[in-house]
Amino acid sequence: MSERQAPAPVRGRDRERRAVDVRGVDPEAGGQAADDLEVLESVATLAERVSATAARYEAGRLIREFRATLLRELDYRMEAENLRALGRNLRRFERLFVPQPVADYSTSRVLTMDYVAGTKVTALSRMAHAEMAAADLADVQPAPWDALEFDRDIESRRAGRAAWTLSSSATIFGFALWWECTLVPGVVLSTSPFGARTHWDQIYLPLLEPLAVRAGDELALDVSSETGGGEGGIDVRWSVEQRRGGAAVSHQSLDIGSGFLG
């Protein structure tokens, strides 16, 4: 089949001045797909006549089912209904928002839906800039992993550890990093999710697998980074150890060189 890239979404506003994303099917995609599948169906029908194997596996029926599935995928009314269903199913998660279709401006060839500013769920499996809120974080005190003094030379390679003892059970999906900078006594710049919102986001470090922690468990996060560039480039590595009753129960190590970068 011919490979065609789907048109990029267009951002705009509807008549009520609501921000929306508009996606359209490539005008030639449906026709090209139908032509290609018609050829495949003819070939499969011929194959069934001359090949016992093709007849046994009903090659023609498989192609017809594939054709029906593909044409449904090209119908944006199906995607609109899927968005509605997903929105209903995830309604109880306050921090997840599923963009909903705008029915008056959607057809089988055009999908208009709410524009949502935020962090994509797919980004949460990688290190990424993310807008965090205090409600997203576990009920523990923030812990520093590094400190810099700008009145002296600073090495670009940094390493440090933050550690906690959990006071209650929780599921940990990752860690949020931010910085605080004291310009002069009493004047502080901060990207903390506990402070006023700024144009800076936090850094999200994901885990390979969520951690189910209990009260009394110990967590240690080791972070190392190289931000100087040069031949070594930029590198961030992090590892997490969970201990219970003095014994290690989980250990995970990740780095952006292995694809964990959004």
MARTORLO-548879 format. One line per field, with one value per residue (C-alpha): chain; residue number from 1; residue in three letters; x negated, y, z negated. Coordinates in steps of 0.1 Angstrom, whole numbers. Example, Ala and Ser with C-alpha at 12.3 -4.5 7.8 and 13.67 -1.06 7.14 Angstrom:
2
mol: (A|A)
seq: (1|2)
type: (ALA|SER)
u: (-123|-137)
v: (-45|-11)
w: (-78|-71)
This chain:
262
mol: (A|A|A|A|A|A|A|A|A|A|A|A|A|A|A|A|A|A|A|A|A|A|A|A|A|A|A|A|A|A|A|A|A|A|A|A|A|A|A|A|A|A|A|A|A|A|A|A|A|A|A|A|A|A|A|A|A|A|A|A|A|A|A|A|A|A|A|A|A|A|A|A|A|A|A|A|A|A|A|A|A|A|A|A|A|A|A|A|A|A|A|A|A|A|A|A|A|A|A|A|A|A|A|A|A|A|A|A|A|A|A|A|A|A|A|A|A|A|A|A|A|A|A|A|A|A|A|A|A|A|A|A|A|A|A|A|A|A|A|A|A|A|A|A|A|A|A|A|A|A|A|A|A|A|A|A|A|A|A|A|A|A|A|A|A|A|A|A|A|A|A|A|A|A|A|A|A|A|A|A|A|A|A|A|A|A|A|A|A|A|A|A|A|A|A|A|A|A|A|A|A|A|A|A|A|A|A|A|A|A|A|A|A|A|A|A|A|A|A|A|A|A|A|A|A|A|A|A|A|A|A|A|A|A|A|A|A|A|A|A|A|A|A|A|A|A|A|A|A|A|A|A|A|A|A|A|A|A|A|A|A|A)
seq: (1|2|3|4|5|6|7|8|9|10|11|12|13|14|15|16|17|18|19|20|21|22|23|24|25|26|27|28|29|30|31|32|33|34|35|36|37|38|39|40|41|42|43|44|45|46|47|48|49|50|51|52|53|54|55|56|57|58|59|60|61|62|63|64|65|66|67|68|69|70|71|72|73|74|75|76|77|78|79|80|81|82|83|84|85|86|87|88|89|90|91|92|93|94|95|96|97|98|99|100|101|102|103|104|105|106|107|108|109|110|111|112|113|114|115|116|117|118|119|120|121|122|123|124|125|126|127|128|129|130|131|132|133|134|135|136|137|138|139|140|141|142|143|144|145|146|147|148|149|150|151|152|153|154|155|156|157|158|159|160|161|162|163|164|165|166|167|168|169|170|171|172|173|174|175|176|177|178|179|180|181|182|183|184|185|186|187|188|189|190|191|192|193|194|195|196|197|198|199|200|201|202|203|204|205|206|207|208|209|210|211|212|213|214|215|216|217|218|219|220|221|222|223|224|225|226|227|228|229|230|231|232|233|234|235|236|237|238|239|240|241|242|243|244|245|246|247|248|249|250|251|252|253|254|255|256|257|258|259|260|261|262)
type: (MET|SER|GLU|ARG|GLN|ALA|PRO|ALA|PRO|VAL|ARG|GLY|ARG|ASP|ARG|GLU|ARG|ARG|ALA|VAL|ASP|VAL|ARG|GLY|VAL|ASP|PRO|GLU|ALA|GLY|GLY|GLN|ALA|ALA|ASP|ASP|LEU|GLU|VAL|LEU|GLU|SER|VAL|ALA|THR|LEU|ALA|GLU|ARG|VAL|SER|ALA|THR|ALA|ALA|ARG|TYR|GLU|ALA|GLY|ARG|LEU|ILE|ARG|GLU|PHE|ARG|ALA|THR|LEU|LEU|ARG|GLU|LEU|ASP|TYR|ARG|MET|GLU|ALA|GLU|ASN|LEU|ARG|ALA|LEU|GLY|ARG|ASN|LEU|ARG|ARG|PHE|GLU|ARG|LEU|PHE|VAL|PRO|GLN|PRO|VAL|ALA|ASP|TYR|SER|THR|SER|ARG|VAL|LEU|THR|MET|ASP|TYR|VAL|ALA|GLY|THR|LYS|VAL|THR|ALA|LEU|SER|ARG|MET|ALA|HIS|ALA|GLU|MET|ALA|ALA|ALA|ASP|LEU|ALA|ASP|VAL|GLN|PRO|ALA|PRO|TRP|ASP|ALA|LEU|GLU|PHE|ASP|ARG|ASP|ILE|GLU|SER|ARG|ARG|ALA|GLY|ARG|ALA|ALA|TRP|THR|LEU|SER|SER|SER|ALA|THR|ILE|PHE|GLY|PHE|ALA|LEU|TRP|TRP|GLU|CYS|THR|LEU|VAL|PRO|GLY|VAL|VAL|LEU|SER|THR|SER|PRO|PHE|GLY|ALA|ARG|THR|HIS|TRP|ASP|GLN|ILE|TYR|LEU|PRO|LEU|LEU|GLU|PRO|LEU|ALA|VAL|ARG|ALA|GLY|ASP|GLU|LEU|ALA|LEU|ASP|VAL|SER|SER|GLU|THR|GLY|GLY|GLY|GLU|GLY|GLY|ILE|ASP|VAL|ARG|TRP|SER|VAL|GLU|GLN|ARG|ARG|GLY|GLY|ALA|ALA|VAL|SER|HIS|GLN|SER|LEU|ASP|ILE|GLY|SER|GLY|PHE|LEU|GLY)
u: (0|-11|-25|-11|-16|15|20|9|36|46|53|80|112|148|176|178|140|131|96|98|76|88|77|85|81|58|82|64|59|93|94|58|65|97|79|50|74|94|62|53|88|86|52|65|95|73|49|78|86|51|37|52|33|49|83|79|70|97|74|102|122|92|86|123|122|90|106|136|113|91|121|135|101|104|138|133|168|154|126|150|170|139|129|163|161|125|136|164|141|114|138|128|91|90|56|64|83|95|102|138|151|170|200|211|177|169|177|164|135|128|124|126|119|110|75|58|26|7|-16|-7|-3|-28|-54|-51|-72|-102|-122|-103|-94|-60|-37|-34|-10|-15|15|-4|-32|-34|-29|-67|-90|-110|-147|-176|-200|-225|-235|-256|-275|-278|-307|-331|-338|-311|-317|-292|-291|-269|-258|-238|-212|-178|-162|-129|-112|-76|-49|-21|-14|-15|-22|-52|-53|-83|-100|-97|-128|-129|-153|-154|-179|-186|-198|-202|-190|-152|-150|-144|-136|-119|-102|-87|-52|-44|-50|-34|-32|-59|-67|-92|-81|-95|-115|-98|-119|-98|-103|-104|-76|-55|-66|-41|-55|-44|-47|-82|-98|-129|-134|-167|-170|-205|-209|-239|-240|-264|-252|-284|-280|-312|-323|-305|-272|-244|-236|-212|-211|-189|-184|-160|-162|-134|-142|-119|-130|-166|-164|-163|-130|-134|-161|-157|-182|-174|-192|-183|-208|-185|-155|-140|-139|-107)
v: (0|36|53|87|110|122|159|178|191|227|248|273|286|278|303|304|313|279|267|235|212|202|170|159|128|132|137|110|85|69|65|52|27|15|10|-9|-31|-38|-51|-72|-87|-96|-112|-131|-144|-156|-172|-191|-207|-219|-226|-250|-231|-198|-214|-231|-198|-179|-152|-133|-131|-119|-91|-81|-79|-59|-36|-30|-23|1|21|23|37|64|74|101|95|63|82|108|80|65|99|101|66|72|105|87|59|83|109|100|109|146|152|134|152|136|161|158|161|191|175|205|207|170|146|113|132|160|157|189|184|205|218|207|223|200|170|140|107|92|116|102|71|94|121|153|188|186|209|193|203|197|173|151|144|119|132|135|164|174|163|180|160|187|223|248|280|304|324|296|273|247|213|204|168|165|136|133|114|122|98|94|72|68|75|59|35|49|40|59|64|87|118|155|177|215|241|270|299|325|356|377|370|371|370|335|321|287|262|244|230|242|278|302|290|303|298|271|236|208|178|144|113|81|46|14|0|18|11|0|13|8|29|26|18|37|52|65|83|87|112|121|145|160|193|207|193|189|154|138|154|158|128|122|89|80|49|41|17|6|-10|-26|-37|-31|-54|-42|-51|-31|-14|4|23|45|70|93|74|44|63|77|112|130)
w: (0|5|-25|-31|-61|-79|-77|-108|-131|-128|-159|-159|-176|-170|-169|-207|-207|-223|-214|-193|-173|-138|-121|-86|-65|-36|-6|14|-15|-14|24|25|-3|14|47|30|11|42|59|29|28|64|59|28|47|75|50|34|69|75|39|14|-14|-4|-2|-36|-53|-34|-21|-4|-36|-56|-31|-32|-70|-68|-43|-66|-96|-77|-63|-99|-110|-83|-96|-123|-136|-151|-168|-181|-198|-212|-227|-244|-258|-270|-287|-305|-317|-330|-345|-381|-375|-382|-367|-334|-307|-275|-247|-236|-200|-189|-172|-151|-134|-130|-102|-89|-72|-98|-136|-157|-194|-225|-225|-258|-271|-294|-295|-273|-291|-266|-280|-315|-305|-297|-314|-304|-313|-331|-349|-384|-412|-449|-447|-423|-449|-477|-512|-521|-526|-495|-498|-481|-459|-450|-459|-439|-450|-422|-437|-427|-397|-392|-377|-349|-361|-392|-414|-446|-466|-480|-506|-523|-549|-540|-566|-546|-518|-483|-446|-433|-395|-393|-408|-403|-402|-406|-417|-441|-437|-464|-445|-477|-512|-510|-472|-459|-424|-425|-402|-431|-425|-461|-451|-427|-391|-368|-331|-342|-345|-367|-355|-357|-362|-355|-369|-348|-370|-397|-433|-458|-490|-526|-557|-570|-536|-527|-492|-479|-446|-431|-403|-381|-353|-327|-313|-299|-264|-244|-233|-263|-253|-279|-301|-330|-350|-379|-401|-428|-457|-479|-512|-538|-572|-562|-531|-495|-478|-445|-424|-391|-370|-340|-318|-288|-266|-268|-253|-285|-272|-262)
